[in-house]
Amino acid sequence: MNSILEKEKKLNLALTKLKSLNLENPDIKKNIEILGEQKNQLEIEKSEIEKKYKTLVDEHDNLTRKLEELENKEKIEEKKRIEFSEKIDELNQETNTLMDEIDKWQT
């Protein structure tokens, strides 16, 4: 029981001290205003950084898509080169065969 009375006295003392605080202190008001201005400035900077980040993400996505398109085009071109080379080889073989046939006819 004694403990409860002591706690109540401490609580009442703390409440009295809180009530006696002068919240109208000009230094506190000025500090609160400065903190408010700093908060606003940080929010503006945050917003600008978020916009720049979104722009960079969009740019990255765009570049990634373009790179994939270029890689696909390169694969297609390589496939065409291989097919062209194979056709040339076929034509060379046919030409050699025809030349052999011509040689046979001439002899």
PERA-V911150 format. One record per run of one state. SS is the DSSP state (alpha for helix, beta for strand, coil for the rest). FROM is the first residue (numbers start at 1). LEN is the number of residues. If there is no record, write none. Layout:
ss:SS from:FROM len:LEN
ss:SS from:FROM len:LEN
This chain:
ss:coil from:1 len:1
ss:alpha from:2 len:19
ss:coil from:21 len:5
ss:alpha from:26 len:81
ss:coil from:107 len:1
